[in-house]
């Protein structure tokens, strides 16, 4: 991509969203001043050490080392840039509300200035911008405010930044909104200007809708298992309807990650705080939690008691091409299996380090084939591409049992059956071995 020098920006927070945003704007030609309170992380970034796994991110950071500046000192960004993109964490609290303490810490740290603007990338509840503007006014700081929600998908975040479906900018029609629009204008994407509250709602509503679509197809898959229909064929037929589309119609063992569970819960809680009972989202959450546990029923159907049985889990991250373990189905699945007395071996090509922080009582294997050695059953949890290349006959030969539960309908059913495995998918008719 050919770039020219453009207006500098600041990015506060060097987590997933912050680093991708910083690297993306550096690719577009901006000097980017990244600020984080974690001194160890900043020192690592200065050495080129990327703390998260995202395909292409480390290459982009190395490519633009001259444009990316890392510091724990906020004035470094304030002196260099007018636009400060906020990308700090907003995790759920015990009540389900978003924890905005990091956001408010950023707001409190801002000096009085009428030449700067905060640009909110962090996912925040609708109305947060109005609260921040009120705080700025009360403190006489003069800061402008823009809502610019991110729509990055883990595993394809660089592409999503450089070739987005749309760019949403919520502002009051002032210089700050114009400046953010100018930054994004080089991208071949629709730029949607709107009020701040609507922009905040777009992010939550988008993720809640996609989560609803996933829970819906999972419910259809469960009905398919009762009726003998094949959810792959059902989804194929549904997806050809341009009112529905094929995306997010892949049945499986539930969604996870840093966005869908958090944003669905946050939107439900936001509605509840105003006295509105968002019944649909309650169902979406319940279906997703139950879906993670259906694998246990499938194992018990074929094996009876799981006490003393060895179960191999292939994949641990919530999706491929990331090391993110937040709300991963493997967390619930492993906990339930251990509670039922099973022994677990597990393999993930990227997420083992993160998984070790959250899962105990599991034997971590160095490869998929090592994981399946002596297993009574194998469960595919995450559809890493390398698992599609497995020699299923070799897998069957290494196992003590023959049950393969494909939690993502990712593997070749015919090949599994030909290898002598008992294939159990999600929402798919079970076929007898030849």
N, C-alpha and C positions, 0 to 999 in steps of 0.2 A: 504494500500500500504506500503510495507516495504521500508524504506529509509535508506541511510547512509549519513554521513556528506559529503557535496560536496562544491565546490568553492562558496564563498560568492558573492553576487551581490548587486548592488544599483539599486533602481527604483526611478526615478524622476517624480513626479506627482502621486497623490493618487486618481485619478478619477476612472472611470469605468475600463479602460484598465490597469491602474497602479495597482489597488488593486487586480484584478483578477490575473495579472501576478505575483505580489508579493506572493499572497497566493499559487499560483500554484507551484512556485519555492520552497517555504517553504515546501510544501508537498513532493517535490522531494528531499529535504534534504539540501537546501542551507540556510545559514543565509542571510536574506534580509534586507537591510537598505533603508527604504522608506523616501524620502525627498519631502516636499511640502512647498510652501511659505505661505500657509494658516495656521496660528498658531492655530486657533480655531479647524480646522479640525484635525490637528495633535494631539491636546490634546484630542479630542473626540476619535480618533483611539487608543490612549494610554489607554483609558478607555474601549476599546472594542466596541465603537459605530461606526457602519458601515453607512456611509452617503448615500448609494445607496441600492436599493433592487435588489438582485440577488440570486436566490435559491442556498443554500449551502455555500455561501460566508462567512456569519457570523460564521457558524460552523467551517469552515476551518481556519479562522483568530483566533478564540478561541483555536482551537486545536494546532496551532503552535505559540502561544503567545511568546514562548521562542525563536523562530527563526525570528520573525517579529519585527523590530525596527523602530520607527517613530521619525522623527526629522525635524526641519526647517533649520538645519545647514548642508550645503553641504559637508564640510570637513569630517563629520561623515561617509558619504558613500565613499568618496575618500580614506580615510585611511583604510577602511575595505575591499574594493572591487576594482578589476580592470575593471570590466564590469559595465557600468552605462546604464541601460535601460531607454530610454526617452519615457514617456507616458503622455505628456502634450497635451492640447487641440489645435486643428487646425481648428477652426470654419470657415465657409465661410464669406467672406467680402461682402460688398454691390455689388462688381463687380462679385462675384462668385468665385474669387480666394481664396485659402486657406490662412487663417491668420496665418503666421508663426512667429508672434512676440514672443510667448512663447518659441518656439523652439530656436530662436536666443538668447533669454535671457539665456537659458541653455548653449548655445555655448559660449556666452560672459562670463559666470560665471566660465567656466572651467579654471584651472590653466595650466601652462606649464607642460607637462608630456609626457614621451614616454612609460609609463607602463599602461596607461589607454585607454579605448575605449568607445565611445558612440555607443550604440546599439539602433537604431531608431525603436520604436514601433508605435509612432504616425503616422497617415496617412499623408503623405506629397507628393507634386507633384514630378513627375519624374524630376530629375536634382537637387533636394534639397541636396542630399548627395554630389554631386560634388561642390556645392556652399559652404557647410560646410567644406569640405576638403580644399578648397581654402582659406577660412577664417583661418582655423587652420594653414595652411602653412604660410600665411601672418603674423600671430601673433606669429609664431614660437613655437606653443604649443605642437606639436609632437603627438597629439591624433590620434588614429586609429578610423576608422568609419565602422560600419556594419549596413546594412538595414535588419530588421527582422520583416516584417509586421505581424500584428495580424489578425486573422480570427475568432474572438470570436463572437458568436451570443448571444445577450441578452436573458436571460431565460435559456440558457444551456451553459454558458460561462465556468464554471468549467470543465464540461465534454469536451468541445471543447479544453481547454488548455491541459488536461491530455490525451486525445485521439484524437489528431488532424488528419485531412485528410492528411496534409503535413506540413512541416516546411520549410519556404523559407528563405534562408540566402544569402544576397547580400554583397560581400566583395571583397577584392583584393588579396585573397589567403594568407593572413598573419596570425599572431598568433591570432588576434582578431576573425576572422572567425572560426578558429579551436576551439577557446575557447567556442564560442557560440554553435558550433556543438556538442561539448562535453557535454554542459549543457543539450541539447535536446536529446542526444543519448540514454538515458534510456527509451524514449518513443517509443512505437511501431508504428512509422510513418515514411514515406519517408522524407528524408532531402534533399532538393534541393539547391545546391550551384550554384550561378550565379553571374553576375556582378551587381553592385549596382543599376544602372538605370533600369535594367530589373526587379529586385526585387521590386523596387518602383512601377513599372507599373503593376506588378501582382495584387497588392491589388486593385488598381483603376479599372483595367480591369475586375477582378472577380466580384466586386460589380456592375459595370455597366452592365455586362452580366446578372446577376441575376435580376437586376431591369428591364432590357429589357424583360426578360422572363415573369415577373409579368405583365408588361404593355401589352405584347402580349396576354396573356390569358385573361386579362381584355377587350381588344378589341374583342377577340373572344366571350367573354360573351355578349358583347353588340350586336354583330351580332346574337348570339343565341336568344336573346330576340326578334329580328325582325323575325327570321326564324322559331322559335318554337323549336329549338334544345335545349338540356340540356347541359350546360357547364360542369357539373360534369361527364356526360358520355363521352363528347368529350375529356376532360382532362384525363379520365381513359384510353381511347383508345390511345391517344397520348403518355401517359406516359409509356406504355408498349414497345414502341420503344426505344431500348437501346441507340440510338443516341440522344434521347430527355430526357428520364427519367421523373419520376413523381414529382420530387421536384420543388417547386416554380411554380406550375401550379394550384394554388388555387385562383380562381377569387374572387374579393372583391371590397372594396371601396378605394383602393390605398395603396401604401407603404409609410412608414414614418421612424422615428427613426434617430439615430445619424450618420448612415453610408450611406445608399443608396442615399438619396437626396443630401447629401453633396458631396459624391464621384462622382456621376453622373455629377453634376454641375461642380465639380473641373476638371474632365477629359475633359468635353466639353470646359471649359475655357482654359485648358492647350493646347488643340488642337487649339483653336481660337487664342491664343497668338502667335502661330507659323504660323498663316495664313491658318490653315486647318479648314474647316467648317464641324463639325461632325454632319451631318444631322440626323442620326439615334437617337442620344441621345437627340436632340431637340424634336423629336417625343415622345420619352420615357417620358420626363419630362412633355410635354403637355398632354399626355394621362393620366398620374398619377394625374395631377391637375384637369382635367375634371372629372375623376372617382370619386374623393372625393365629387363632387357636384351633381352627378347623383341621390343621395339619395333624394335630394330636389325634383327632377322631379318625382320620384316615389311617394313621399308623396302627391305632388300636383295632380298627376294623379288620386289618390283615394279620396282626400279630398278637392280639389280646393284650395281656399285661405287658408293660414296657419295663418292668423291673429287671435289671441286669442286662437289658438289650443295649447294643452299641448302635448309636444313630450318628451318621456322618452328615454334617451340614456343609454344603457347598455355597460359599458366599455368606458374608455377614453384614456388609454395608447395606444401607437402605435401597441403593440402586447401584448399577455399575458405573465405572469411571469416576468414583469418588471414594474417599475414606470416611465419609460422614456416617456416624453410627446413631445419630439422634433419631429417636422413635423408630429405629430399625425393627423389622419384624423378627429378626434373629434374637433380639433381647427377650421378647415375650416367649418365643418358641423355646429357646434354651432354658429359660427359667421353668417353664412348664414341664419340659422333658426331665430336668433334674429332679423336680418335685415328684415326678412319677417314677423315679428310680432308674432312669436310663443313664448310660454313659455316653458322653458326647465327644466326638472328634470334629474339628472344624477347620476349614481353610478359606482364606480370602487373600487374593493376590496383593491387595493394597491396605486393607483396613485392619489388619491384625493388631497393630500398635494401639489404635483407638479402641478396638474391641476389648483388649486386655484390661483397659481402664474400667470397663462396664460389665464384663462377663467374668464370672469365676466358676470354677469347677468344670472347665472345659479343657480338653487336650487340643492344643493348636498344632496342626500339621503343616509341613513345609510344602506340600503340593496336594492337588485334588486326589491323586492316586494314593498318596500316603494316608489321606483322610479316610478313604473308603476301605482300606485294608481291614478285613475282619468284621466289617459293619453288617449288622442285621438288616439295616435299611439306610437309604441315602435320601436326603431331602435337598433339592436345589432351592436355595433361598434367594440368591441374587444372580441375575442373568449376565454374568461376566462372559464376554465373547470367548474366552479360552475354554469355557465349559462346553461350548458347542463343538469343539474340536476333540473332545474326549473320545477315545475308543471304548464304546460301551461294552463290547465283548471283554475287553481288558478289565473294565470296571466290574462286570459281573463275575469274572474269574477271581478277583481279589476279595469279593464280598463273602460273608458267611451266609447271608440271606439273599433274597432276590428282589426286594421291594424298592422301587424308585418312585419317590413322590416329587413330581415336577411342579414346584410352587409358583412357577411363572409361565407354564406352558411353553417352555423355551426349547426343550430337547425334542429330537425326532422320535415320535412315538413308535413308528414302524421299526426304526433301528433299535430302539430299546427292547421291543418285543422279540425281534430277530436275535438279539444278544441273550435271550433267555430271561430278561428282567420282567417283573410285574410292574407295568407302568400305571401310575395313578396321577392324573393331571387335575387341574381345577376346572370344573364344569365340562368335563369331557367324558364320553362314554368309555367305560373300561372294556378293553378287548382282551380276549383270552390269548395266551401264548400259542403259537403254532405247534 
